Amino acid sequence: SPADSNAGIAWLDRGVANHCAACLIEKAAIYHSGAYGIPSDRGKTVALLSRAAALGDPEAKLIMAELYVVGDGVTQSSTRAFEILKTLSDGGDGAASNLLAELSADKQIRDYLFESTLGGVQQAPADLTKAFPQDQSTAIRYWKLAAQQGNCQSLIDMSSALDRGAGVSVDPQKA
């Protein structure tokens, strides 16, 4: 109900005022989607995510990298996205390592990533392959790292590459 939504938003606002990174991210998601009758506002989305990222929240940083890839509320820059993801990956973030792999992977996986997460294949920017060259050996290296960092999606993606022989020998047993 609207009253419940208003109460929930009020609690989020209290968390935002107290610098709660999870609250900042959730409020950013609301502004991004325009949920609960709140008008969509990309500027507020980015401002809230930037605050959460400044608090050191890796999820906020990961989301910011995704926004930079497609230019959603920020000036599009695959190079900036790569820098953010590489820093997170080097710090042990399996989700960032997996995203680095997916952005470096073969066309099938990259297209699936854009369709499922980044607003569609048409959102793939012209500078993507400059920052993320399509190189299956790089993708596999990042997937292995992501798996060591506890990311399950990397195992699914690597299995797909092995099953299809995408840049590696077909190995159904290993897949």
Order of alpha helices (4+ residues) and beta strands (2+ residues): alpha-alpha-alpha-alpha-alpha-alpha-alpha-alpha-alpha-alpha
